[in-house]
């Protein structure tokens, strides 16, 4: 997860539902929804999903140290992004070259996957050299165990080679095709490597939110409202993200399901009021200065989705995702 998201892990953000959401084209959000289709539908996964379309970010020129790039680039692989150079040396892959990244679940059972840009023939010898032993294969490919579930060892080949704080995220590694899956336990590994069954991608609410987010460069999804430790009583799912084709053309988005049409209309009215006259407590600035050209629509459908779009001001990349992290979305949404 992104730095600080260990605290936010109980806050997570979640996808959306195909049959219940607004349709923006036949291939709307295929990348995000494909990743949700690989994540089992559990309470832990509903609590937190972090997604990054790294290939789309590169195409948009969102690389390097620019403000927007630095805010977006670690989404989907925040648990291991800070150790990118070490993973290349120790495990034979560079997450920065992956096409798509996603993480789901709360520590210590966060599972992560990188799809595209991974060469298993480079990874496997590294895992074997670290003493990896074969485990049961999964949909992605061959599984290697480097440590027991949830164990973080300070001695041995792995500890000697990989000194990053994320070492526990590589207790198990599964790789095949052009993908790599990693986790601290076998259950967490399998949880982000589903092949059929009930997944977040088949959940109506998550699918509706994913479709509403509409090809995000990065996104966070949760059913925990804006900071609750339990799922929202009314069963709503929230997603925030950023889309665009360049740093100068970014749109921040918020999509939330609602239990009824009247609840959706009430939320839309509140958002319009707060965006016009409210302020972000953490930034100590009016929302109207943080987000420009804000538009709120009731997309409706079976999930009664409300959608907010706006342009982040002053070169920012993810005003709304940061607001989720800081708790600022609670007064904005009235939760």
Secondary structure, DSSP 8 states (H G I E B T S, - for coil): --TTHHHHGGG-B--B-TTTS----TTTTHHHHHHHTTSB--HHHHH-EEEE-HHHHHHTT--TT-HHHHHHTTTT-TTTGGGHHHHHHHHS--GGG-SEEEEES-TTS-EEEEESS--HHHHHHHHHHTT-EEE---SSSEEEESS-TT---SSSHHHHH--SGGGGGGSEEEEETTEEEEESSHHHHHHTS--SSSBGGG-HHHHHHHHHH-S-SEEEEESSTTT-SS--TT---EEEEEEESSTTSEEEEEEE--SSHHHHHHHHHHHHHHHHH-EETTTTEEHHHHEEEEEEEEEETTTTEEEEEEEESTT-S-HHHHHHHHTTHHHHHT-
